[in-house]
Amino acid sequence: MSSSTVVDALSSIGIARLAAFWGKNRLEGLSELGVSTRPRAIAEAMLSESGLAIFKKKDLRNAVLEVFSPQVIRDKLGSRPDGCPVTIPPNFTWGRNEATTSFLKLMDLNIDEAFPNDLLSGPEPHLQTDIEKPLFDYQNSIRKQLVSFSFLEAGAHRDAENSRIVAHMPTGSGKTRTAMEFISDFLRFSCSRENPVVVWLAHSEELCDQAVQTFLSIWTKLGTENANVYSMWGGRKPDHLDLSKPCFIVTSFQSCYSSIHSNKDADFDRFAEIRRECSLLIVDEAHMSMAPTY
């Protein structure tokens, strides 16, 4: 865009009218910054702030039109096929139309410079989203199988033998990430019926901590409502469990075993409540479930 012709046209309407269109506060702001308040400086500031959108103001367009003599308008716009000169009606609507095109042509501009994001009336026929860190195909396949089992296949027969599934993935293939995506699906789908409680059971503090951090990262992006996250391993014991919203509880084999055999009523009651309210149990490194404590 050639801004010089626009600035020339704007500055020609005079400082008083420029100040009225742009606003007294903005003009005072320029002065406080030590910027000249001559017409050309004001015109440059207006164009810098709003671009050609400043001409959305009908009165400003009319003031600029007065700057151009009839002869200049004829020279720049030419004539219609019938030989009559092209004219620009006052108070025309700003947009992709003949009058706006002619107005811009007076300042050596074209319509696309005023409406760069309006070249198409609608979206491209084919667009593709750009998901940040999507699952790999094999991870997404496992996630879908877990969702299908949890909500479709196992829905009709929730007995002990048919309500368990093993997801087997090689070391380093993203088991935790895949499981957390599934858990997010489970929490979202279940929230319409109940406040689900998901328990993540692991055999080491490192795996417990990894589970908490991964869930927080995934649910922050995929969650539909806030959830309570409880860390119950290595001596960590919440004073109270708030089950009024979705819950993700991470605990260890050792902590569960200690709670079961604890002499403290509070510890036993807390574990009993979790067991009673648990909607989904995830066992990390499931081969460890063969241990006697499991």
Rosetta blueprint (number, residue, H / E / L):
1 M L
2 S L
3 S H
4 S H
5 T H
6 V H
7 V H
8 D H
9 A H
10 L H
11 S H
12 S L
13 I L
14 G L
15 I H
16 A H
17 R H
18 L H
19 A H
20 A H
21 F H
22 W H
23 G L
24 K H
25 N H
26 R H
27 L H
28 E H
29 G H
30 L H
31 S H
32 E H
33 L L
34 G L
35 V L
36 S L
37 T L
38 R L
39 P H
40 R H
41 A H
42 I H
43 A H
44 E H
45 A H
46 M H
47 L H
48 S H
49 E H
50 S H
51 G H
52 L H
53 A H
54 I H
55 F H
56 K H
57 K L
58 K H
59 D H
60 L H
61 R H
62 N H
63 A H
64 V H
65 L H
66 E H
67 V H
68 F L
69 S L
70 P H
71 Q H
72 V H
73 I H
74 R H
75 D H
76 K H
77 L H
78 G L
79 S E
80 R L
81 P L
82 D L
83 G L
84 C L
85 P E
86 V L
87 T L
88 I L
89 P L
90 P L
91 N L
92 F L
93 T L
94 W L
95 G L
96 R L
97 N L
98 E H
99 A H
100 T H
101 T H
102 S H
103 F H
104 L H
105 K H
106 L L
107 M L
108 D L
109 L L
110 N L
111 I H
112 D H
113 E H
114 A H
115 F L
116 P L
117 N L
118 D L
119 L L
120 L L
121 S L
122 G L
123 P L
124 E L
125 P L
126 H L
127 L L
128 Q L
129 T L
130 D L
131 I L
132 E L
133 K L
134 P L
135 L L
136 F L
137 D H
138 Y H
139 Q H
140 N H
141 S H
142 I H
143 R H
144 K H
145 Q H
146 L H
147 V H
148 S H
149 F H
150 S H
151 F H
152 L H
153 E H
154 A L
155 G L
156 A L
157 H L
158 R L
159 D L
160 A H
161 E H
162 N H
163 S L
164 R L
165 I L
166 V L
167 A L
168 H L
169 M L
170 P L
171 T L
172 G L
173 S L
174 G L
175 K H
176 T H
177 R H
178 T H
179 A H
180 M H
181 E H
182 F H
183 I H
184 S H
185 D H
186 F H
187 L H
188 R H
189 F H
190 S H
191 C L
192 S L
193 R L
194 E L
195 N L
196 P L
197 V E
198 V E
199 V E
200 W E
201 L E
202 A E
203 H L
204 S L
205 E H
206 E H
207 L H
208 C H
209 D H
210 Q H
211 A H
212 V H
213 Q H
214 T H
215 F H
216 L H
217 S H
218 I H
219 W H
220 T H
221 K H
222 L H
223 G L
224 T L
225 E L
226 N L
227 A L
228 N E
229 V E
230 Y E
231 S E
232 M E
233 W L
234 G L
235 G L
236 R L
237 K L
238 P L
239 D L
240 H L
241 L L
242 D L
243 L L
244 S L
245 K L
246 P L
247 C E
248 F E
249 I E
250 V E
251 T E
252 S E
253 F H
254 Q H
255 S H
256 C H
257 Y H
258 S H
259 S H
260 I H
261 H L
262 S L
263 N L
264 K L
265 D H
266 A H
267 D H
268 F H
269 D H
270 R H
271 F H
272 A H
273 E H
274 I H
275 R H
276 R H
277 E H
278 C L
279 S L
280 L E
281 L E
282 I E
283 V E
284 D L
285 E L
286 A H
287 H H
288 M H
289 S H
290 M H
291 A L
292 P L
293 T L
294 Y L
